[in-house]
Amino acid sequence: MAMQIPGHELIYSGKVRELYAPLDPATGARDEGRLLLVASDRVSAYDHILPTPVPDKGAVLTQLSLWWFDQLADVVDAHHVVSTDVPAEVAGRAVYVRRLRMLPVECVARAFLTGGGLAEYRADGTVSGVGLPPGLVDGSRLPGPVFTPSTKAPVGEHDQPLPFAGVEDLVGTRLAARLRDLTVSILERGNEIAADRGILIADTKVEFGLDPAQLGLGTGDEIDWAAVDPDAVDVVLADEVLTPDSSRFWRADAWQPGRPQVSYDKQVLRDWLTSPASGWDRASDALPPPLPDEVVELTRARYVEAYEALTGRPFTTPAPPLHAG
């Protein structure tokens, strides 16, 4: 369950995050301009929320995203963070953000071939409808970053690959092109920085939103996405960016195409879930089992290692930690 935060109303609980509306202390009215975004220690894999949390995960994701927002300041139009001065209960793992209308597309870019992209490539030589050269294997570097978006499925359902024409159908040609260009640019900048720190970013997922006030609309008004001019409004980078949850991080010195790579991300627990040791059949309707302590500890260690390698800063567990209420 999500925790209760004094002076805030829970309005959304996702796979790994909660959104709270700040309340006016005098009237109790919601603040219509901002939200409190809290990253929990829950972890998801294969479209399931796992029963075992990973300690400090929410803090690592929040602090790493804040660092990346600074590195991407000249790449993106804007990001959603307005303040890191948050209630003590969620210190270190929460930020106040602009209230946005999120675009209905999961924006994914790939610099290397692996995961679901590899399965699609093996089937027909493409990823999200983009043709790739023959002879690529698991871990191959692509000739250039490829935009491979997907649908934005509700919790418990599976995102589905979406060809670029499908993105154009959803948001119009101008916004679709801007989403593609921003997503690819974020991955390119991320790899420029990470390469100097011994990390390869194989792929990443980002999300974008628009501020309805810039369109002269209220928070509940419908948006005609195709009518939006992306040169006249900010296409705002939202949620997290270039974290071990939203990206695949590989150790550059161990990269070897043709086999699974050494990861800094939650691939550790993905691998355990699909191994005989878990006893779980991904194709079944059964829920995933609890993670063993050693998998949890290794996953946390990989998250922290990625944070420290990228930022050059030691990670410190925030106090007090987040407790579910």
Secondary structure, 3 states (H helix, E strand, C coil): CCCCCCCEEEEEECCCEEEEEEECCCCCCECCCEEEEEECCCCEECCEECCCCCCCHHHHHHHHHHHHHHHCCCCCCEECEEECCCCHHHCCCEEEEECCEECCCEEEEEEECCHHHHHHHHHHCEECCEECCCCCCCCCEEEEEEECCECCCCCCCCCCECCHHHHHHHHCHHHHHHHHHHHHHHHHHHHHHHHCCCEEEEEEEEEEEECHHHHCCCCCCCCCHHHCCCCCCCCEEECCCCCCCCEEEEEHHHCCCCCCCCECCCHHHHHHHCCHHHCCCCCCCCCCCCCCHHHHHHHHHHHHHHHHHHHCCCCCCCCCCCCCC
